[in-house]
Amino acid sequence: MNGGKGYISVREASCRWGVSGRRGNQHCAEGWISGVSQFGRSWAIPEDAEKTSDPRFKGRHLEPVRTST
């Protein structure tokens, strides 16, 4: 989406941040990203927006799951 100068789509932001598109939508809808605007069902995210930390994991660090073989 290049509908406005200085804005990117949820898809582009999700790729930059390494999260799913659904998660990107949740970040916007729940107000975790400042400066977002909603146009119908689409979100416009400022190009300089930073990925926010996930409050579900506040104070916790997740270790990768190891499986024994």
mmCIF file of the N, C-alpha and C atoms, coordinates in Angstrom:
data_MODEL
# 
_entry.id   MODEL 
# 
loop_
_atom_site.group_PDB 
_atom_site.id 
_atom_site.type_symbol 
_atom_site.label_atom_id 
_atom_site.label_alt_id 
_atom_site.label_comp_id 
_atom_site.label_asym_id 
_atom_site.label_entity_id 
_atom_site.label_seq_id 
_atom_site.pdbx_PDB_ins_code 
_atom_site.Cartn_x 
_atom_site.Cartn_y 
_atom_site.Cartn_z 
_atom_site.occupancy 
_atom_site.B_iso_or_equiv 
_atom_site.pdbx_formal_charge 
_atom_site.auth_seq_id 
_atom_site.auth_comp_id 
_atom_site.auth_asym_id 
_atom_site.auth_atom_id 
_atom_site.pdbx_PDB_model_num 
ATOM 1   N N  . MET A 1 1  ? 0.853   -1.173  0.000  1.00 0.00 ? 1  MET A N  1 
ATOM 2   C CA . MET A 1 1  ? 0.000   0.000   0.000  1.00 0.00 ? 1  MET A CA 1 
ATOM 3   C C  . MET A 1 1  ? 0.893   1.228   0.000  1.00 0.00 ? 1  MET A C  1 
ATOM 4   N N  . ASN A 1 2  ? 0.705   2.060   -0.939 1.00 0.00 ? 2  ASN A N  1 
ATOM 5   C CA . ASN A 1 2  ? 1.441   3.309   -0.962 1.00 0.00 ? 2  ASN A CA 1 
ATOM 6   C C  . ASN A 1 2  ? 0.436   4.443   -1.103 1.00 0.00 ? 2  ASN A C  1 
ATOM 7   N N  . GLY A 1 3  ? -0.648  4.333   -0.324 1.00 0.00 ? 3  GLY A N  1 
ATOM 8   C CA . GLY A 1 3  ? -1.726  5.293   -0.425 1.00 0.00 ? 3  GLY A CA 1 
ATOM 9   C C  . GLY A 1 3  ? -1.383  6.671   0.099  1.00 0.00 ? 3  GLY A C  1 
ATOM 10  N N  . GLY A 1 4  ? -0.425  6.765   0.971  1.00 0.00 ? 4  GLY A N  1 
ATOM 11  C CA . GLY A 1 4  ? -0.040  8.056   1.510  1.00 0.00 ? 4  GLY A CA 1 
ATOM 12  C C  . GLY A 1 4  ? 1.460   8.124   1.670  1.00 0.00 ? 4  GLY A C  1 
ATOM 13  N N  . LYS A 1 5  ? 1.988   9.274   1.463  1.00 0.00 ? 5  LYS A N  1 
ATOM 14  C CA . LYS A 1 5  ? 3.427   9.422   1.584  1.00 0.00 ? 5  LYS A CA 1 
ATOM 15  C C  . LYS A 1 5  ? 3.823   9.296   3.054  1.00 0.00 ? 5  LYS A C  1 
ATOM 16  N N  . GLY A 1 6  ? 4.820   8.467   3.312  1.00 0.00 ? 6  GLY A N  1 
ATOM 17  C CA . GLY A 1 6  ? 5.279   8.285   4.671  1.00 0.00 ? 6  GLY A CA 1 
ATOM 18  C C  . GLY A 1 6  ? 4.557   7.183   5.433  1.00 0.00 ? 6  GLY A C  1 
ATOM 19  N N  . TYR A 1 7  ? 3.712   6.425   4.757  1.00 0.00 ? 7  TYR A N  1 
ATOM 20  C CA . TYR A 1 7  ? 2.982   5.346   5.409  1.00 0.00 ? 7  TYR A CA 1 
ATOM 21  C C  . TYR A 1 7  ? 3.238   4.027   4.702  1.00 0.00 ? 7  TYR A C  1 
ATOM 22  N N  . ILE A 1 8  ? 3.151   2.933   5.461  1.00 0.00 ? 8  ILE A N  1 
ATOM 23  C CA . ILE A 1 8  ? 3.291   1.589   4.907  1.00 0.00 ? 8  ILE A CA 1 
ATOM 24  C C  . ILE A 1 8  ? 2.084   0.758   5.329  1.00 0.00 ? 8  ILE A C  1 
ATOM 25  N N  . SER A 1 9  ? 1.913   -0.364  4.673  1.00 0.00 ? 9  SER A N  1 
ATOM 26  C CA . SER A 1 9  ? 0.787   -1.259  4.985  1.00 0.00 ? 9  SER A CA 1 
ATOM 27  C C  . SER A 1 9  ? 1.152   -2.184  6.142  1.00 0.00 ? 9  SER A C  1 
ATOM 28  N N  . VAL A 1 10 ? 0.154   -2.850  6.676  1.00 0.00 ? 10 VAL A N  1 
ATOM 29  C CA . VAL A 1 10 ? 0.371   -3.828  7.734  1.00 0.00 ? 10 VAL A CA 1 
ATOM 30  C C  . VAL A 1 10 ? 1.257   -4.949  7.203  1.00 0.00 ? 10 VAL A C  1 
ATOM 31  N N  . ARG A 1 11 ? 1.038   -5.354  5.973  1.00 0.00 ? 11 ARG A N  1 
ATOM 32  C CA . ARG A 1 11 ? 1.836   -6.430  5.391  1.00 0.00 ? 11 ARG A CA 1 
ATOM 33  C C  . ARG A 1 11 ? 3.315   -6.061  5.355  1.00 0.00 ? 11 ARG A C  1 
ATOM 34  N N  . GLU A 1 12 ? 3.611   -4.858  4.893  1.00 0.00 ? 12 GLU A N  1 
ATOM 35  C CA . GLU A 1 12 ? 5.003   -4.425  4.821  1.00 0.00 ? 12 GLU A CA 1 
ATOM 36  C C  . GLU A 1 12 ? 5.615   -4.295  6.219  1.00 0.00 ? 12 GLU A C  1 
ATOM 37  N N  . ALA A 1 13 ? 4.873   -3.714  7.145  1.00 0.00 ? 13 ALA A N  1 
ATOM 38  C CA . ALA A 1 13 ? 5.373   -3.579  8.519  1.00 0.00 ? 13 ALA A CA 1 
ATOM 39  C C  . ALA A 1 13 ? 5.599   -4.946  9.145  1.00 0.00 ? 13 ALA A C  1 
ATOM 40  N N  . SER A 1 14 ? 4.701   -5.884  8.902  1.00 0.00 ? 14 SER A N  1 
ATOM 41  C CA . SER A 1 14 ? 4.834   -7.231  9.452  1.00 0.00 ? 14 SER A CA 1 
ATOM 42  C C  . SER A 1 14 ? 6.097   -7.912  8.934  1.00 0.00 ? 14 SER A C  1 
ATOM 43  N N  . CYS A 1 15 ? 6.384   -7.748  7.660  1.00 0.00 ? 15 CYS A N  1 
ATOM 44  C CA . CYS A 1 15 ? 7.604   -8.325  7.087  1.00 0.00 ? 15 CYS A CA 1 
ATOM 45  C C  . CYS A 1 15 ? 8.842   -7.695  7.721  1.00 0.00 ? 15 CYS A C  1 
ATOM 46  N N  . ARG A 1 16 ? 8.836   -6.392  7.897  1.00 0.00 ? 16 ARG A N  1 
ATOM 47  C CA . ARG A 1 16 ? 9.974   -5.705  8.512  1.00 0.00 ? 16 ARG A CA 1 
ATOM 48  C C  . ARG A 1 16 ? 10.209  -6.163  9.939  1.00 0.00 ? 16 ARG A C  1 
ATOM 49  N N  . TRP A 1 17 ? 9.134   -6.405  10.673 1.00 0.00 ? 17 TRP A N  1 
ATOM 50  C CA . TRP A 1 17 ? 9.228   -6.727  12.086 1.00 0.00 ? 17 TRP A CA 1 
ATOM 51  C C  . TRP A 1 17 ? 9.301   -8.223  12.371 1.00 0.00 ? 17 TRP A C  1 
ATOM 52  N N  . GLY A 1 18 ? 9.076   -9.049  11.355 1.00 0.00 ? 18 GLY A N  1 
ATOM 53  C CA . GLY A 1 18 ? 9.148   -10.494 11.554 1.00 0.00 ? 18 GLY A CA 1 
ATOM 54  C C  . GLY A 1 18 ? 7.958   -11.069 12.312 1.00 0.00 ? 18 GLY A C  1 
ATOM 55  N N  . VAL A 1 19 ? 6.782   -10.494 12.095 1.00 0.00 ? 19 VAL A N  1 
ATOM 56  C CA . VAL A 1 19 ? 5.562   -11.013 12.717 1.00 0.00 ? 19 VAL A CA 1 
ATOM 57  C C  . VAL A 1 19 ? 4.546   -11.323 11.621 1.00 0.00 ? 19 VAL A C  1 
ATOM 58  N N  . SER A 1 20 ? 3.503   -12.042 11.977 1.00 0.00 ? 20 SER A N  1 
ATOM 59  C CA . SER A 1 20 ? 2.469   -12.359 10.993 1.00 0.00 ? 20 SER A CA 1 
ATOM 60  C C  . SER A 1 20 ? 1.611   -11.128 10.703 1.00 0.00 ? 20 SER A C  1 
ATOM 61  N N  . GLY A 1 21 ? 0.901   -11.161 9.593  1.00 0.00 ? 21 GLY A N  1 
ATOM 62  C CA . GLY A 1 21 ? 0.001   -10.069 9.251  1.00 0.00 ? 21 GLY A CA 1 
ATOM 63  C C  . GLY A 1 21 ? -1.099  -9.906  10.282 1.00 0.00 ? 21 GLY A C  1 
ATOM 64  N N  . ARG A 1 22 ? -1.580  -11.016 10.803 1.00 0.00 ? 22 ARG A N  1 
ATOM 65  C CA . ARG A 1 22 ? -2.621  -10.973 11.829 1.00 0.00 ? 22 ARG A CA 1 
ATOM 66  C C  . ARG A 1 22 ? -2.108  -10.269 13.083 1.00 0.00 ? 22 ARG A C  1 
ATOM 67  N N  . ARG A 1 23 ? -0.876  -10.575 13.453 1.00 0.00 ? 23 ARG A N  1 
ATOM 68  C CA . ARG A 1 23 ? -0.280  -9.947  14.627 1.00 0.00 ? 23 ARG A CA 1 
ATOM 69  C C  . ARG A 1 23 ? -0.092  -8.445  14.388 1.00 0.00 ? 23 ARG A C  1 
ATOM 70  N N  . GLY A 1 24 ? 0.289   -8.094  13.169 1.00 0.00 ? 24 GLY A N  1 
ATOM 71  C CA . GLY A 1 24 ? 0.422   -6.680  12.815 1.00 0.00 ? 24 GLY A CA 1 
ATOM 72  C C  . GLY A 1 24 ? -0.898  -5.944  12.947 1.00 0.00 ? 24 GLY A C  1 
ATOM 73  N N  . ASN A 1 25 ? -1.983  -6.581  12.508 1.00 0.00 ? 25 ASN A N  1 
ATOM 74  C CA . ASN A 1 25 ? -3.316  -5.986  12.659 1.00 0.00 ? 25 ASN A CA 1 
ATOM 75  C C  . ASN A 1 25 ? -3.665  -5.804  14.133 1.00 0.00 ? 25 ASN A C  1 
ATOM 76  N N  . GLN A 1 26 ? -3.309  -6.784  14.960 1.00 0.00 ? 26 GLN A N  1 
ATOM 77  C CA . GLN A 1 26 ? -3.592  -6.681  16.383 1.00 0.00 ? 26 GLN A CA 1 
ATOM 78  C C  . GLN A 1 26 ? -2.823  -5.524  17.018 1.00 0.00 ? 26 GLN A C  1 
ATOM 79  N N  . HIS A 1 27 ? -1.564  -5.363  16.617 1.00 0.00 ? 27 HIS A N  1 
ATOM 80  C CA . HIS A 1 27 ? -0.772  -4.246  17.135 1.00 0.00 ? 27 HIS A CA 1 
ATOM 81  C C  . HIS A 1 27 ? -1.480  -2.922  16.838 1.00 0.00 ? 27 HIS A C  1 
ATOM 82  N N  . CYS A 1 28 ? -2.001  -2.784  15.631 1.00 0.00 ? 28 CYS A N  1 
ATOM 83  C CA . CYS A 1 28 ? -2.695  -1.545  15.250 1.00 0.00 ? 28 CYS A CA 1 
ATOM 84  C C  . CYS A 1 28 ? -4.003  -1.378  16.022 1.00 0.00 ? 28 CYS A C  1 
ATOM 85  N N  . ALA A 1 29 ? -4.815  -2.422  16.028 1.00 0.00 ? 29 ALA A N  1 
ATOM 86  C CA . ALA A 1 29 ? -6.142  -2.351  16.638 1.00 0.00 ? 29 ALA A CA 1 
ATOM 87  C C  . ALA A 1 29 ? -6.078  -2.112  18.140 1.00 0.00 ? 29 ALA A C  1 
ATOM 88  N N  . GLU A 1 30 ? -5.046  -2.627  18.799 1.00 0.00 ? 30 GLU A N  1 
ATOM 89  C CA . GLU A 1 30 ? -4.951  -2.498  20.247 1.00 0.00 ? 30 GLU A CA 1 
ATOM 90  C C  . GLU A 1 30 ? -4.156  -1.273  20.684 1.00 0.00 ? 30 GLU A C  1 
ATOM 91  N N  . GLY A 1 31 ? -3.750  -0.438  19.709 1.00 0.00 ? 31 GLY A N  1 
ATOM 92  C CA . GLY A 1 31 ? -3.101  0.822   20.030 1.00 0.00 ? 31 GLY A CA 1 
ATOM 93  C C  . GLY A 1 31 ? -1.643  0.717   20.437 1.00 0.00 ? 31 GLY A C  1 
ATOM 94  N N  . TRP A 1 32 ? -0.964  -0.354  20.036 1.00 0.00 ? 32 TRP A N  1 
ATOM 95  C CA . TRP A 1 32 ? 0.441   -0.542  20.405 1.00 0.00 ? 32 TRP A CA 1 
ATOM 96  C C  . TRP A 1 32 ? 1.375   0.288   19.541 1.00 0.00 ? 32 TRP A C  1 
ATOM 97  N N  . ILE A 1 33 ? 0.906   0.760   18.394 1.00 0.00 ? 33 ILE A N  1 
ATOM 98  C CA . ILE A 1 33 ? 1.735   1.530   17.476 1.00 0.00 ? 33 ILE A CA 1 
ATOM 99  C C  . ILE A 1 33 ? 1.175   2.948   17.416 1.00 0.00 ? 33 ILE A C  1 
ATOM 100 N N  . SER A 1 34 ? 2.030   3.920   17.666 1.00 0.00 ? 34 SER A N  1 
ATOM 101 C CA . SER A 1 34 ? 1.543   5.298   17.644 1.00 0.00 ? 34 SER A CA 1 
ATOM 102 C C  . SER A 1 34 ? 1.523   5.828   16.216 1.00 0.00 ? 34 SER A C  1 
ATOM 103 N N  . GLY A 1 35 ? 0.540   6.646   15.921 1.00 0.00 ? 35 GLY A N  1 
ATOM 104 C CA . GLY A 1 35 ? 0.450   7.294   14.624 1.00 0.00 ? 35 GLY A CA 1 
ATOM 105 C C  . GLY A 1 35 ? -0.270  6.514   13.547 1.00 0.00 ? 35 GLY A C  1 
ATOM 106 N N  . VAL A 1 36 ? -0.867  5.365   13.876 1.00 0.00 ? 36 VAL A N  1 
ATOM 107 C CA . VAL A 1 36 ? -1.575  4.595   12.854 1.00 0.00 ? 36 VAL A CA 1 
ATOM 108 C C  . VAL A 1 36 ? -2.921  5.232   12.547 1.00 0.00 ? 36 VAL A C  1 
ATOM 109 N N  . SER A 1 37 ? -3.378  5.027   11.327 1.00 0.00 ? 37 SER A N  1 
ATOM 110 C CA . SER A 1 37 ? -4.697  5.499   10.907 1.00 0.00 ? 37 SER A CA 1 
ATOM 111 C C  . SER A 1 37 ? -5.415  4.354   10.228 1.00 0.00 ? 37 SER A C  1 
ATOM 112 N N  . GLN A 1 38 ? -6.702  4.241   10.476 1.00 0.00 ? 38 GLN A N  1 
ATOM 113 C CA . GLN A 1 38 ? -7.487  3.200   9.846  1.00 0.00 ? 38 GLN A CA 1 
ATOM 114 C C  . GLN A 1 38 ? -8.342  3.804   8.747  1.00 0.00 ? 38 GLN A C  1 
ATOM 115 N N  . PHE A 1 39 ? -8.302  3.176   7.578  1.00 0.00 ? 39 PHE A N  1 
ATOM 116 C CA . PHE A 1 39 ? -9.103  3.575   6.424  1.00 0.00 ? 39 PHE A CA 1 
ATOM 117 C C  . PHE A 1 39 ? -9.926  2.368   6.009  1.00 0.00 ? 39 PHE A C  1 
ATOM 118 N N  . GLY A 1 40 ? -11.181 2.332   6.425  1.00 0.00 ? 40 GLY A N  1 
ATOM 119 C CA . GLY A 1 40 ? -12.003 1.154   6.161  1.00 0.00 ? 40 GLY A CA 1 
ATOM 120 C C  . GLY A 1 40 ? -11.476 -0.015  6.976  1.00 0.00 ? 40 GLY A C  1 
ATOM 121 N N  . ARG A 1 41 ? -11.045 -1.079  6.272  1.00 0.00 ? 41 ARG A N  1 
ATOM 122 C CA . ARG A 1 41 ? -10.486 -2.239  6.961  1.00 0.00 ? 41 ARG A CA 1 
ATOM 123 C C  . ARG A 1 41 ? -8.964  -2.247  6.938  1.00 0.00 ? 41 ARG A C  1 
ATOM 124 N N  . SER A 1 42 ? -8.352  -1.243  6.338  1.00 0.00 ? 42 SER A N  1 
ATOM 125 C CA . SER A 1 42 ? -6.897  -1.196  6.204  1.00 0.00 ? 42 SER A CA 1 
ATOM 126 C C  . SER A 1 42 ? -6.289  -0.211  7.199  1.00 0.00 ? 42 SER A C  1 
ATOM 127 N N  . TRP A 1 43 ? -5.037  -0.475  7.551  1.00 0.00 ? 43 TRP A N  1 
ATOM 128 C CA . TRP A 1 43 ? -4.300  0.396   8.451  1.00 0.00 ? 43 TRP A CA 1 
ATOM 129 C C  . TRP A 1 43 ? -3.157  1.051   7.700  1.00 0.00 ? 43 TRP A C  1 
ATOM 130 N N  . ALA A 1 44 ? -2.880  2.310   8.010  1.00 0.00 ? 44 ALA A N  1 
ATOM 131 C CA . ALA A 1 44 ? -1.721  3.028   7.477  1.00 0.00 ? 44 ALA A CA 1 
ATOM 132 C C  . ALA A 1 44 ? -0.780  3.253   8.655  1.00 0.00 ? 44 ALA A C  1 
ATOM 133 N N  . ILE A 1 45 ? 0.429   2.694   8.544  1.00 0.00 ? 45 ILE A N  1 
ATOM 134 C CA . ILE A 1 45 ? 1.411   2.756   9.620  1.00 0.00 ? 45 ILE A CA 1 
ATOM 135 C C  . ILE A 1 45 ? 2.529   3.699   9.200  1.00 0.00 ? 45 ILE A C  1 
ATOM 136 N N  . PRO A 1 46 ? 2.928   4.633   10.052 1.00 0.00 ? 46 PRO A N  1 
ATOM 137 C CA . PRO A 1 46 ? 4.030   5.528   9.692  1.00 0.00 ? 46 PRO A CA 1 
ATOM 138 C C  . PRO A 1 46 ? 5.292   4.725   9.356  1.00 0.00 ? 46 PRO A C  1 
ATOM 139 N N  . GLU A 1 47 ? 6.028   5.162   8.325  1.00 0.00 ? 47 GLU A N  1 
ATOM 140 C CA . GLU A 1 47 ? 7.229   4.443   7.902  1.00 0.00 ? 47 GLU A CA 1 
ATOM 141 C C  . GLU A 1 47 ? 8.258   4.315   9.012  1.00 0.00 ? 47 GLU A C  1 
ATOM 142 N N  . ASP A 1 48 ? 8.316   5.304   9.901  1.00 0.00 ? 48 ASP A N  1 
ATOM 143 C CA . ASP A 1 48 ? 9.323   5.284   10.953 1.00 0.00 ? 48 ASP A CA 1 
ATOM 144 C C  . ASP A 1 48 ? 8.833   4.638   12.249 1.00 0.00 ? 48 ASP A C  1 
ATOM 145 N N  . ALA A 1 49 ? 7.681   3.954   12.203 1.00 0.00 ? 49 ALA A N  1 
ATOM 146 C CA . ALA A 1 49 ? 7.137   3.308   13.399 1.00 0.00 ? 49 ALA A CA 1 
ATOM 147 C C  . ALA A 1 49 ? 8.061   2.175   13.831 1.00 0.00 ? 49 ALA A C  1 
ATOM 148 N N  . GLU A 1 50 ? 8.252   2.072   15.130 1.00 0.00 ? 50 GLU A N  1 
ATOM 149 C CA . GLU A 1 50 ? 9.080   1.023   15.712 1.00 0.00 ? 50 GLU A CA 1 
ATOM 150 C C  . GLU A 1 50 ? 8.209   -0.154  16.126 1.00 0.00 ? 50 GLU A C  1 
ATOM 151 N N  . LYS A 1 51 ? 8.782   -1.345  16.059 1.00 0.00 ? 51 LYS A N  1 
ATOM 152 C CA . LYS A 1 51 ? 8.074   -2.519  16.545 1.00 0.00 ? 51 LYS A CA 1 
ATOM 153 C C  . LYS A 1 51 ? 7.970   -2.412  18.055 1.00 0.00 ? 51 LYS A C  1 
ATOM 154 N N  . THR A 1 52 ? 6.785   -2.596  18.581 1.00 0.00 ? 52 THR A N  1 
ATOM 155 C CA . THR A 1 52 ? 6.577   -2.507  20.018 1.00 0.00 ? 52 THR A CA 1 
ATOM 156 C C  . THR A 1 52 ? 6.823   -3.862  20.659 1.00 0.00 ? 52 THR A C  1 
ATOM 157 N N  . SER A 1 53 ? 7.159   -3.851  21.918 1.00 0.00 ? 53 SER A N  1 
ATOM 158 C CA . SER A 1 53 ? 7.323   -5.115  22.630 1.00 0.00 ? 53 SER A CA 1 
ATOM 159 C C  . SER A 1 53 ? 5.937   -5.699  22.891 1.00 0.00 ? 53 SER A C  1 
ATOM 160 N N  . ASP A 1 54 ? 5.889   -6.989  23.003 1.00 0.00 ? 54 ASP A N  1 
ATOM 161 C CA . ASP A 1 54 ? 4.624   -7.685  23.200 1.00 0.00 ? 54 ASP A CA 1 
ATOM 162 C C  . ASP A 1 54 ? 4.322   -7.745  24.693 1.00 0.00 ? 54 ASP A C  1 
ATOM 163 N N  . PRO A 1 55 ? 3.263   -7.074  25.151 1.00 0.00 ? 55 PRO A N  1 
ATOM 164 C CA . PRO A 1 55 ? 2.972   -7.045  26.586 1.00 0.00 ? 55 PRO A CA 1 
ATOM 165 C C  . PRO A 1 55 ? 2.606   -8.412  27.156 1.00 0.00 ? 55 PRO A C  1 
ATOM 166 N N  . ARG A 1 56 ? 2.294   -9.384  26.305 1.00 0.00 ? 56 ARG A N  1 
ATOM 167 C CA . ARG A 1 56 ? 1.977   -10.726 26.812 1.00 0.00 ? 56 ARG A CA 1 
ATOM 168 C C  . ARG A 1 56 ? 3.199   -11.369 27.456 1.00 0.00 ? 56 ARG A C  1 
ATOM 169 N N  . PHE A 1 57 ? 4.379   -10.940 27.035 1.00 0.00 ? 57 PHE A N  1 
ATOM 170 C CA . PHE A 1 57 ? 5.610   -11.563 27.509 1.00 0.00 ? 57 PHE A CA 1 
ATOM 171 C C  . PHE A 1 57 ? 6.452   -10.603 28.343 1.00 0.00 ? 57 PHE A C  1 
ATOM 172 N N  . LYS A 1 58 ? 5.825   -9.655  28.984 1.00 0.00 ? 58 LYS A N  1 
ATOM 173 C CA . LYS A 1 58 ? 6.539   -8.647  29.767 1.00 0.00 ? 58 LYS A CA 1 
ATOM 174 C C  . LYS A 1 58 ? 7.347   -9.330  30.880 1.00 0.00 ? 58 LYS A C  1 
ATOM 175 N N  . GLY A 1 59 ? 8.640   -9.086  30.863 1.00 0.00 ? 59 GLY A N  1 
ATOM 176 C CA . GLY A 1 59 ? 9.504   -9.639  31.902 1.00 0.00 ? 59 GLY A CA 1 
ATOM 177 C C  . GLY A 1 59 ? 9.906   -11.079 31.683 1.00 0.00 ? 59 GLY A C  1 
ATOM 178 N N  . ARG A 1 60 ? 9.459   -11.687 30.608 1.00 0.00 ? 60 ARG A N  1 
ATOM 179 C CA . ARG A 1 60 ? 9.816   -13.077 30.331 1.00 0.00 ? 60 ARG A CA 1 
ATOM 180 C C  . ARG A 1 60 ? 10.600  -13.143 29.040 1.00 0.00 ? 60 ARG A C  1 
ATOM 181 N N  . HIS A 1 61 ? 11.515  -14.057 28.987 1.00 0.00 ? 61 HIS A N  1 
ATOM 182 C CA . HIS A 1 61 ? 12.245  -14.316 27.761 1.00 0.00 ? 61 HIS A CA 1 
ATOM 183 C C  . HIS A 1 61 ? 11.946  -15.759 27.367 1.00 0.00 ? 61 HIS A C  1 
ATOM 184 N N  . LEU A 1 62 ? 11.459  -15.941 26.167 1.00 0.00 ? 62 LEU A N  1 
ATOM 185 C CA . LEU A 1 62 ? 11.115  -17.289 25.727 1.00 0.00 ? 62 LEU A CA 1 
ATOM 186 C C  . LEU A 1 62 ? 12.333  -17.978 25.125 1.00 0.00 ? 62 LEU A C  1 
ATOM 187 N N  . GLU A 1 63 ? 12.598  -19.163 25.606 1.00 0.00 ? 63 GLU A N  1 
ATOM 188 C CA . GLU A 1 63 ? 13.693  -19.964 25.065 1.00 0.00 ? 63 GLU A CA 1 
ATOM 189 C C  . GLU A 1 63 ? 13.151  -20.817 23.919 1.00 0.00 ? 63 GLU A C  1 
ATOM 190 N N  . PRO A 1 64 ? 13.995  -21.104 22.934 1.00 0.00 ? 64 PRO A N  1 
ATOM 191 C CA . PRO A 1 64 ? 13.538  -21.991 21.864 1.00 0.00 ? 64 PRO A CA 1 
ATOM 192 C C  . PRO A 1 64 ? 13.221  -23.376 22.399 1.00 0.00 ? 64 PRO A C  1 
ATOM 193 N N  . VAL A 1 65 ? 12.230  -23.991 21.824 1.00 0.00 ? 65 VAL A N  1 
ATOM 194 C CA . VAL A 1 65 ? 11.830  -25.334 22.240 1.00 0.00 ? 65 VAL A CA 1 
ATOM 195 C C  . VAL A 1 65 ? 12.827  -26.321 21.669 1.00 0.00 ? 65 VAL A C  1 
ATOM 196 N N  . ARG A 1 66 ? 13.352  -27.174 22.538 1.00 0.00 ? 66 ARG A N  1 
ATOM 197 C CA . ARG A 1 66 ? 14.317  -28.198 22.114 1.00 0.00 ? 66 ARG A CA 1 
ATOM 198 C C  . ARG A 1 66 ? 13.639  -29.548 22.180 1.00 0.00 ? 66 ARG A C  1 
ATOM 199 N N  . THR A 1 67 ? 13.824  -30.319 21.146 1.00 0.00 ? 67 THR A N  1 
ATOM 200 C CA . THR A 1 67 ? 13.259  -31.658 21.131 1.00 0.00 ? 67 THR A CA 1 
ATOM 201 C C  . THR A 1 67 ? 14.401  -32.655 21.154 1.00 0.00 ? 67 THR A C  1 
ATOM 202 N N  . SER A 1 68 ? 14.226  -33.711 21.891 1.00 0.00 ? 68 SER A N  1 
ATOM 203 C CA . SER A 1 68 ? 15.266  -34.739 21.930 1.00 0.00 ? 68 SER A CA 1 
ATOM 204 C C  . SER A 1 68 ? 15.010  -35.747 20.815 1.00 0.00 ? 68 SER A C  1 
ATOM 205 N N  . THR A 1 69 ? 16.081  -36.233 20.258 1.00 0.00 ? 69 THR A N  1 
ATOM 206 C CA . THR A 1 69 ? 15.946  -37.220 19.169 1.00 0.00 ? 69 THR A CA 1 
ATOM 207 C C  . THR A 1 69 ? 16.522  -38.534 19.541 1.00 0.00 ? 69 THR A C  1 
# 
